[in-house]
């Protein structure tokens, strides 16, 4: 199954194509289009969303056959975690809107949301990713108008949640996942392999771009290039090991990122007070996490061990590789593999938005159907074989015996050579029988045709028209059904002339009288039957 995941970000649009099989995941290709570079081709008043959609549309100028997955922008969603004291799914789904009415700043009727349900003892834990109905409607129409509506439109949070839920073993302590992007840093706190809370900070890569551009009086494009090539953080012990200029730059980086450090500390304290447990480790991902020494800087600043998230462990980099781009393409690689997750996330394309969506089956669902179809075919095959050997085979033997006896019948007039051909070449016997059948049919047609020629009717007609005479008689009569011929024999020539006069008085169609000799006269006429 060919899967294309499109990560629609504020800094770039990332495309990652995978070939998925149940036991193998192969990387086909990956591509990143920087929005700032693409913007040069658009009008000055073009919106970010318009540029993003046009980039995707341009990518699809090369036809793609497979399943396409986008993520709905995380900054346009909000998340709620509900604990509902019932386990029946229908009752839970009925209660969700009432709970959301109490928790959202807008009515639940104005929300479009997807959810994940998990039974916990006698209650149900619900994670809800929520979009405003009006905003989602506009986003959906934008995709439709650009002819880029995907098969699935997912929530980033639920994708991450599905990935960790599929892990065979949960970490001993809760962990914090930091996705440090361009405009925002998203935080997911994970306990027992499921997201229990999430946060967002607006301290990310763009803060550094603005700091560099303002300090060195350069444009944003140059600042971005400088950030990717030269930026770094220092721990307290490293300041004495570098030059004064490097110390000054590291202090500016620390100052720019310190609000994020404070956010992380605040999230940690909030989690400890609510859950009674401490964060055991922080895992970094996202494009800005590639800045040199950022993990050591954050580990010293927040006092929690920091490492990098690796989600490419089971991808075979066959036709392409992600060397150096793993953290930038982490989300798209997860999105492309949701069909392999035990609990795949839902899609926003349902209800009135599902009409044009391809949807598609997950790889696990396809395998499920294939396995059961195979089992059904096996059962059906068993019954067919049983019927063949216990019913059809004896019946076939009985019929073959009767046919062999019938072929020996004298009425068929088959020679011995043809009879011997039946067991190995029944087609030759059938051909011989068809030949005899055609011969008999032709004979019947000839008889039927002959039966249509009635020689009596014209003869009767002549007898009625001629009076009885003793001096001449009809010695021969014939007809082919169209023309009648009568030969009259007279005693002498005088009698012959009298006969001719009599024949001339007859009203016969196509009549012709011929003197054959002194005694014989031939009368021909059209058959009047």
DALIN-V945581 format. One record per helix or strand of 2 or more residues. SS is the DSSP state (A for helix, B for strand). FROM is the first residue (numbers start at 1). LEN is the number of residues. Records with the same first field share a line. If there is no record, write none. Layout:
SS: FROM-LEN  FROM-LEN
This chain:
B: 2-7  12-9  25-10  67-6  77-8  111-10  123-10  152-4  174-7  185-7  194-8  279-7  306-3  472-8  483-8  512-4  520-7
A: 35-7  48-12  74-3  89-15  108-3  133-13  156-10  205-12  220-11  236-6  244-32  287-4  294-9  330-7  338-3  351-3  363-45  416-6  426-26  455-11  493-12
